[in-house]
Amino acid sequence: MSQLKAKIHETLKNESLQKNYYQATHSAVAKNRIRAQEPERWESLRQDAYQIRKKTIENLPIFLEKAEASLNARNIETHWAINAEEARQICYKLLQERGIRQVVKAKSMLTEELELNDFLEKVGIRALETDLGEFIIQEAGEKPSHITAPAIHKSASDIAHLFEEKFGLPYTEDERVLTEFARQKLRDDFLQTEAGISGANFLVTEDAALCLVENEGNIRLSVSIPPLHIAFVGIEKVVPDYASLAILLELLAPSATGQDFPGYFSMIRNVEPNKEIHVVFVDNGRSDLWQNQDFRELLHCIRCGACLNSCPVYQHVGGHSYGWTYPGPIGALLTPLMRNKPGDELLPFMSTLCGACTNACPVKIPLHHLLLKMRHQTKSRQAKPPLFSAGIKAFTKTMLHPRFYSAVSRMARILLKLIPGENLPIPCMNKLRHFARPAKKMYRDLK
Amino acid sequence: MAEAWLQRFADAEYIVAPSGSCISMVRNHYGKLPLSPHYKEIFEKIRHNTYELTEFIWKYHQDSYFPGLFDASVTYHASCHLHREIGVGDIPIELLKKKTGLRFLPMREADRCCGFGGTFLLKFAELSNAMTQFKVTAISETKADYVCGADAGCLYTIDSALKKINSQTKTIHIAEILAAGLIE
């Protein structure tokens, strides 16, 4: 059994885990008020967002130059990292030069992609996650299971057990008590730490502004209290102007959590006295993706998680089954392209192509069509087993000759009627499914 | 195969199929195939005359549509390609509701995938089973006499799972309901 199938099996056996995924994602989709109540406005916002992202990504090199110039004009230093190693080294150098041994971290999927925490630990720097979900999974020694809700797979009871074990907090499933405990614990960290590390949701290139979206206020604290702020920005995160930003913002929170607007929205534009801000532009496979005309559209993604929330496969198998930073339909596409480990090529096949993702995507990435395209490309690279090729040949021949097709299907009907018992001889299907007998009359014989 | 299909239907005034998936293939995917100019021309000519059955009835026979009798409770599975790729919306439900004697029972998450997905069913059998189980639970909750849809793949998947649990709900193609009480 492949690693992927082993993980699927493990998750499917765990009913409470599936319940956690289902309830959280389902309620996020259900809460999207604009989509439910103002469908026309929702569609027009999506269309605008699609145009904005298309224009931005098509002209990405120009916007990146503009972004750098406008950041530098505001005394925000810029760095460029071609891969994860370079990004980590830039960060390490900045911290080492200032003798910093501990950092507070704002939630960032990019730093997950860069495996920054593991690296920092190895070089003796403590990284403290300050987002509640990230805090929980860091304590549990796990990885995020969702792009915007990293601890979505944990129930209140899981968290209560964890806090009891790790911190000796008396067992309680009261979310307020649990949250307040984490809040108090983190408060001192913010005050005593000299560097904050964040990602970025958007970077407005016109008159530079680093934009951060969150619900807890921890990002604002992480980037404003410590004297040094290092922001990792994927090169696709640029937004041309504030009008475009407004449209993307209007779609982001409803798509992610179903809220009309996020709890906190921070725009960082100026460096305060005695402070430093460093922006690290990260490529890590993105310019290769940009060169790839077949899948360039994946760079339009604004990492909202709507495709995960709407995906029945994600709801069943959960985030960890996908095996890398980005799960769900977007992850099934990004992982084979950006990481490309043996086994990743299976991910695009783990979908029924039901199209719920494409339907949900706020920037209209045709996700399920891209999954299909990737399947074609994978298939054409692989050597075909002779039996498979012969089967396809026979099928095509049959379908091309109506009389022959008719004869074959009549024969198949007889054979299917002859099979005894209630199960087809395919073991994996028999657990749930009962063998369906052919109809009394064929469709083509109906008059 | 696409070229053979196009040749066969080249002169048709309307092409109607009782399958959302087939119509979506023609409408949304034939355009991406490397067709020769001759077939491309046929495709451009007929693509807009290709309809899914309920869509066709709604568009051309809404007024002349004679509903007929179907005395049973029915729930409806909104199959993925019919619902999202063709976008028929509530048309099938509206047609069902017109039938005399038919009691329509809505299903929760009616547009959620049944888990079929072509070869997915075999490649990821365990996952497919889990998805079908979800669908069958939603169907059972309605306690309807029939569950109908407009895609054979889904109906097969749902039917085989319903039979396994000895459910009282039977699977039926929406065309069979729409035709009921008309022929006899």
Interface residues (C-beta under 8 A of the other chain):
Chain A: K5 I8 H9 L12 Q18 P312 V313 H316 V317 F349 M350 S351 T352 L353 C354 G355 A356 T358 N359 T396 M399 L400 E422 I426 C428 M429 K431 L432 R433 H434 F435 A436
Chain B: M1 A4 C80 H81 R84 E85 D111 R112 C113 G115 F116 G117 G118 T119 F120 L121 L122 K123 F124 A125 E126 L127 S128 N129 A130 M131 T132 Q133 F134 Y156 T157 D159 S160 A161 L162 K163 K164
